[in-house]
């Protein structure tokens, strides 16, 4: 049974994917106007199942970008007073800039779930619109340990997107 918070997280993820597809459509128009003449394929919608590899769209990448545009997912772990915990992170990149982020709490301890949920609710304000190489999250919405798992997941995503 899905809780209201899980539904909100799912809807937020869907809204983020929709926004990134819309932004990708704008980027495709700009590319077409510049004379490349090739049509980019749209980024596939996120699925409910975890994906070990990226779901990056096929097409031309920007010349100055370090990372492939697309949506990537990775798990990060950290140690809390209650033991080892994990979070699931999904980032959408465009020109090395984070255009959408979704953090799904994976904690088993109720206290950790609370902190991960607060982190998930506040992370977009901290990282969306920033270059992925320039972020180093330390504390979000009162949660400081969850950031360790988030940063670990970001490093995995950077490796996958390179």
HELIX and SHEET records of a PDB file:
HELIX    1   1 UNK A    4  UNK A   33  1                                  30    
HELIX    2   2 UNK A  110  UNK A  127  1                                  18    
HELIX    3   3 UNK A  132  UNK A  134  5                                   3    
HELIX    4   4 UNK A  146  UNK A  161  1                                  16    
SHEET    1   A 3 UNK A  70  UNK A  80  0                                        
SHEET    2   A 3 UNK A  83  UNK A  94 -1                                        
SHEET    3   A 3 UNK A  97  UNK A 105 -1                                        
END                                                                             
